[in-house]
Amino acid sequence: MDTLAARLAQLIAQTDLKVSEHQMTLLLGYVERLNKWNKAYNLTSVRDPEDMLVKHIMDSIVVSPHLPGEHFIDVGTGPGLPGIPLAIMNPDKCFTLLDSLGKRIRFIKQVAYELNIHNVIPVQSRVEDFQPEDKFDGVLSRAFASMVDMVNWCHHLPKADGGVFLALKGQIPHDEIDMLPEWCLVTDIQSLAVPELEGERHLVILSRKE
């Protein structure tokens, strides 16, 4: 674990992110549990904990400075990515983690319980069946679907007043942007610098047309 801690500290030092000792402990605790459960439940194709630090932890937490508002939903969260790392980084914000697979939601519940993370709400549901009373400031998606499918399937989730879609992508997906429905537009594209990750990363921010 000490090696992983040193590795995580080294990665974070390559960013402008402020991460406390307590947050470091929680992020490492999450990786430790993901690695353990992965052997039995196949939650992620990334097998090596050191790779998880780059491909899962850093790739998630670089989004942290770009979260407007307080209530977020991570759609197709899988084993809690990027939702759990972002919840650790933002204890003052609330994250609903949505996935249709029971084993993933059981894992998230166990992690939240063991690490004492109180600002995540795991929900097992298909996105089109999930009808929350309170809408969200941001709808996050990290490897869930194309942006066209994302906005069509999740159109009922952002707040009418100022709610946004936050799509984590590799290269700028110009073809997907060209195919977006009439009611939706790209308001910003942020280039994300993920230390030691091969390839580009971008955060595409979309909202309803006024």
C-alpha positions as CSV (number, residue, x, y, z in Angstrom):
1,M,0.0,0.0,0.0
2,D,2.9,2.4,0.7
3,T,4.1,2.0,-2.9
4,L,0.6,2.9,-4.2
5,A,0.4,5.9,-1.8
6,A,3.7,7.2,-3.1
7,R,2.6,6.6,-6.7
8,L,-0.7,8.5,-6.1
9,A,1.1,11.4,-4.5
10,Q,3.5,11.5,-7.4
11,L,0.6,11.6,-9.9
12,I,-1.3,14.3,-8.0
13,A,1.8,16.4,-7.8
14,Q,1.7,16.7,-11.6
15,T,-1.7,18.5,-11.4
16,D,-3.0,21.6,-9.7
17,L,-5.5,19.6,-7.6
18,K,-5.5,20.0,-3.8
19,V,-5.9,16.6,-2.1
20,S,-5.8,16.2,1.6
21,E,-4.2,13.2,3.5
22,H,-7.7,12.0,4.4
23,Q,-8.8,12.2,0.7
24,M,-5.7,10.3,-0.3
25,T,-6.5,7.6,2.2
26,L,-10.0,7.2,0.8
27,L,-8.9,7.1,-2.8
28,L,-6.4,4.4,-2.0
29,G,-9.0,2.5,0.0
30,Y,-11.3,2.6,-3.0
31,V,-8.6,1.2,-5.3
32,E,-7.7,-1.5,-2.7
33,R,-11.4,-2.6,-2.6
34,L,-11.9,-2.4,-6.4
35,N,-8.8,-4.6,-6.9
36,K,-10.1,-7.1,-4.3
37,W,-13.7,-7.3,-5.6
38,N,-12.5,-7.3,-9.2
39,K,-10.9,-10.7,-8.8
40,A,-14.3,-12.2,-8.1
41,Y,-16.8,-9.9,-9.8
42,N,-15.0,-8.6,-12.9
43,L,-16.0,-4.9,-12.3
44,T,-13.3,-3.4,-14.5
45,S,-11.0,-4.6,-17.3
46,V,-8.1,-2.7,-15.5
47,R,-6.4,-5.4,-13.4
48,D,-3.3,-3.7,-12.0
49,P,-3.9,-1.3,-9.0
50,E,-1.1,1.0,-10.3
51,D,-3.0,1.3,-13.6
52,M,-6.2,2.0,-11.7
53,L,-4.5,5.0,-10.2
54,V,-4.0,6.6,-13.6
55,K,-6.9,5.2,-15.6
56,H,-9.6,5.4,-12.9
57,I,-8.6,7.7,-10.1
58,M,-6.7,10.5,-11.9
59,D,-9.0,10.2,-15.0
60,S,-11.9,10.9,-12.6
61,I,-10.6,13.5,-10.2
62,V,-9.3,15.9,-13.0
63,V,-13.0,16.6,-13.6
64,S,-13.4,18.0,-10.1
65,P,-12.7,21.7,-10.9
66,H,-15.4,21.6,-13.5
67,L,-18.5,20.7,-11.4
68,P,-21.0,23.5,-11.3
69,G,-23.6,23.1,-8.5
70,E,-24.2,20.6,-5.7
71,H,-26.2,17.7,-7.0
72,F,-24.9,15.3,-9.6
73,I,-25.8,12.0,-11.2
74,D,-23.2,9.6,-12.6
75,V,-25.0,7.6,-15.3
76,G,-23.7,4.1,-16.1
77,T,-21.3,4.5,-13.1
78,G,-20.0,0.9,-13.3
79,P,-18.0,0.3,-10.1
80,G,-18.5,4.0,-9.2
81,L,-16.4,5.9,-11.8
82,P,-16.1,8.8,-11.8
83,G,-18.7,9.2,-9.0
84,I,-16.8,7.8,-6.0
85,P,-13.5,9.6,-6.6
86,L,-15.4,12.8,-7.3
87,A,-17.5,12.4,-4.1
88,I,-14.2,11.9,-2.1
89,M,-12.8,15.1,-3.7
90,N,-16.1,17.1,-3.1
91,P,-17.5,16.1,0.3
92,D,-19.9,19.2,0.1
93,K,-21.5,17.9,-3.1
94,C,-24.0,15.0,-3.5
95,F,-23.6,12.2,-6.1
96,T,-26.2,9.8,-7.2
97,L,-24.5,6.7,-8.8
98,L,-26.8,4.9,-11.3
99,D,-26.2,1.5,-12.8
100,S,-28.4,-1.3,-13.9
101,L,-26.2,-4.1,-12.7
102,G,-26.7,-5.3,-9.1
103,K,-23.1,-6.5,-8.5
104,R,-21.8,-3.0,-9.2
105,I,-24.3,-1.3,-6.9
106,R,-23.6,-3.8,-4.2
107,F,-19.9,-2.9,-4.5
108,I,-20.6,0.8,-4.3
109,K,-22.8,0.4,-1.2
110,Q,-20.0,-1.7,0.4
111,V,-17.3,0.8,-0.4
112,A,-19.4,3.8,0.8
113,Y,-20.1,1.9,4.1
114,E,-16.5,0.8,4.7
115,L,-14.9,4.1,3.8
116,N,-17.7,6.2,5.5
117,I,-18.5,8.1,2.4
118,H,-21.9,9.8,3.1
119,N,-22.4,11.9,-0.1
120,V,-23.1,9.0,-2.5
121,I,-26.5,7.5,-3.3
122,P,-26.3,4.2,-5.1
123,V,-29.3,3.5,-7.4
124,Q,-29.9,0.3,-9.4
125,S,-32.0,1.2,-12.4
126,R,-31.9,1.6,-16.1
127,V,-31.5,5.3,-16.8
128,E,-34.8,5.7,-18.8
129,D,-36.7,4.1,-15.8
130,F,-35.2,6.4,-13.2
131,Q,-37.5,9.3,-12.5
132,P,-36.2,11.4,-9.6
133,E,-38.3,14.1,-8.0
134,D,-35.3,16.4,-7.7
135,K,-33.4,17.1,-10.9
136,F,-29.6,17.5,-11.1
137,D,-27.1,20.3,-11.6
138,G,-25.0,18.0,-13.7
139,V,-25.4,14.6,-15.5
140,L,-22.0,12.9,-15.7
141,S,-21.1,10.2,-18.1
142,R,-17.7,8.5,-18.5
143,A,-17.8,5.6,-21.0
144,F,-21.6,5.2,-20.9
145,A,-22.7,5.9,-24.5
146,S,-22.3,8.3,-27.4
147,M,-23.3,11.8,-26.5
148,V,-26.4,11.5,-28.7
149,D,-27.6,8.5,-26.7
150,M,-26.6,10.2,-23.5
151,V,-28.6,13.3,-24.0
152,N,-31.6,11.4,-25.4
153,W,-31.6,8.8,-22.6
154,C,-30.9,11.3,-19.9
155,H,-32.9,14.3,-21.1
156,H,-35.2,14.2,-18.1
157,L,-32.4,14.3,-15.5
158,P,-30.8,17.8,-15.5
159,K,-32.5,20.8,-13.9
160,A,-34.5,22.9,-16.4
161,D,-32.8,26.0,-15.1
162,G,-29.1,25.7,-15.7
163,G,-28.6,21.9,-15.5
164,V,-25.8,20.5,-17.8
165,F,-24.6,17.3,-19.3
166,L,-20.9,16.5,-18.6
167,A,-19.5,13.9,-21.0
168,L,-16.0,12.6,-20.4
169,K,-14.4,11.8,-23.8
170,G,-11.1,11.0,-25.4
171,Q,-10.5,13.0,-28.5
172,I,-13.1,15.8,-29.3
173,P,-16.0,13.7,-30.8
174,H,-16.8,16.1,-33.7
175,D,-19.0,13.4,-35.4
176,E,-21.1,13.0,-32.2
177,I,-21.4,16.8,-31.8
178,D,-22.7,17.1,-35.4
179,M,-25.4,14.5,-34.6
180,L,-26.8,16.1,-31.5
181,P,-30.5,16.8,-31.4
182,E,-31.9,20.3,-32.1
183,W,-32.6,21.1,-28.4
184,C,-29.1,20.5,-27.2
185,L,-25.9,22.4,-27.7
186,V,-22.2,22.2,-26.7
187,T,-21.5,25.2,-24.4
188,D,-17.8,24.3,-23.6
189,I,-15.1,21.8,-24.2
190,Q,-12.4,21.5,-21.6
191,S,-9.1,19.8,-22.3
192,L,-8.2,17.5,-19.3
193,A,-4.6,16.8,-18.4
194,V,-4.4,13.3,-16.9
195,P,-0.9,12.5,-15.8
196,E,0.7,9.6,-17.6
197,L,-2.5,8.6,-19.4
198,E,-2.0,7.8,-23.1
199,G,-4.2,9.7,-25.4
200,E,-6.3,12.8,-25.1
201,R,-9.1,13.5,-22.6
202,H,-11.8,16.1,-22.9
203,L,-14.8,17.2,-20.9
204,V,-17.7,18.2,-23.2
205,I,-20.3,20.3,-21.5
206,L,-23.8,20.4,-23.0
207,S,-27.0,22.1,-22.1
208,R,-30.5,22.8,-23.5
209,K,-31.0,25.6,-25.9
210,E,-32.8,28.5,-24.2
